[in-house]
């Protein structure tokens, strides 16, 4: 076992080291040569990969936190408890990485605290800033009991527990607000964002798709952690989560269809433009898993389930990149290809996310009581639970 | 009364005196190389563009309801009652949302600086506050750039069109674009032919985001009641089940 595993880990470590080194060099460029020396941004194209991916995708991919907290604690569907902690950890790491990404992107990262004291309630960015700051604190408080549990500190755990219900409600509200507000950000550019994506209901679309990608990420990380830590996959649980995912995706796609239909935007698809193809790619990545997940055969196969979750993740990432970057290019009258250093920073953030998740998963009780025997028992229990199937 | 600038493209001779005066007012370098850069940038806040035999000036439109000021998370950009949209660099954290939001792509950034600022024309706010004309209007030798009260300049623009209908395209650019701007344009040809954006909305842009943002208190209050209510119902159900001695699932709390 060890012999078979070692070389694989080394390859991944080499890749990780290479990414981190390039990220370090890019960081040096960013610090000493400014945004001009480290990005391909311009006056006509002020937002690039660091906003389009690191912030917009980062926040969306972290949506599993609020989705699962609402499911388990507010809707009281306790059977999903085993995937709650990984989701909270993903969200907490996600938001910290978003903040780190912002430190790269802001022209004056030393002033990142300014929105706390300098207010403009008319600004969507102001609202996003406040929600993200507050929600990161909420996530910290949702995460810290795991640390207390590890350390055996029962008193502080009780304190957090006492405020947990209002805390969780606050977390869900803050998430609802800023997940949708990332869409609202782009309502101000009606003449720049290509009409396949510009719609007054962008906030609604961003919110619903955040729920979907939050569920998909939960399946994604369960699959990966089961491999990394050699534990059994909570398959029946994930299968029933996948059923919810299929429904959320269907609702999302149906709203998008109605929106395009009512805005007479389908005619745009006859144009042979980059935007058309990017839109079709995005749609393919979103429609395919939705259709597939309606089949029990797919939901019960770990590989197929994982593939569907990955497609949803990539589909929503494509959506965020289309809204934040590619859909804006033509309207801005320019072309933008990220500089290598922008890509290096983004990859580094993702790599750091994976690495920290792994380390915390190893040393803290994230995947509680899930050795293989327990999982088998759990499987039976979940199957027998009428709520799980229905 | 709000101040404005009327730029008459039919009078402009492309001498670039406005560019030089603007550079001097901001303390920016100005030479032949910079004069030939026909686009606004962090070191050139106004420019003359050549479109065939026509000239057109580019500068911040100082919109009546500016998108940049509405989106700035720290309020570094302000619409003054005098008309200019001013910028406080000491507040700016460099999110560049103003640049993304501006329908005229006016704000520029000091990309190569380690402590960058956004740069844009502020219609000489300080000079106008002191009762002086903008540097560009003062420098213009032919009166193509005129600085004054917006109402009067609108009336004058209309009068010029009425007096010489064959010399002018019969519209004033900036009257209704994005709800009106402080810089008004007259031209001999349709505006898109001299590079002005004619696809911008006729309504003020800040409304587009405010319509959603103003729902925030409703969402928060309704949401907390709804979520609190759902929690109360679902957990009550679990409590009852527990009291009756039924199992509520694998991970019942308490």
Interface residues (C-beta under 8 A of the other chain):
Chain A: X31 X32 X33 X34 X35 X36 X37 X41 X42 X43 X44 X46 X47 X70 X73 X74 X75 X76 X78 X79 X81 X82 X105 X106 X107 X108 X109 X111 X112 X114 X115 X118 X119 X120 X121 X122 X123 X124 X125 X126 X127 X128 X129 X165 X169 X172 X173 X176 X177 X180 X181 X184 X185 X187 X188 X189 X190 X191 X192 X200 X203 X328 X332 X333 X378 X381 X382 X385 X387
Chain B: X40 X41 X42 X67 X70 X71 X72 X73 X74 X75 X76 X91 X92 X93 X94 X95 X96 X97 X99 X100 X101 X103 X105 X107 X108 X109 X110 X111 X112 X113 X114 X115 X116 X117 X197 X199 X200 X201 X205 X206 X208 X209 X210 X211 X212 X213 X216 X219 X220 X223 X224 X227 X228 X230 X231 X234 X235 X237 X238 X248 X249 X250 X251 X252 X253
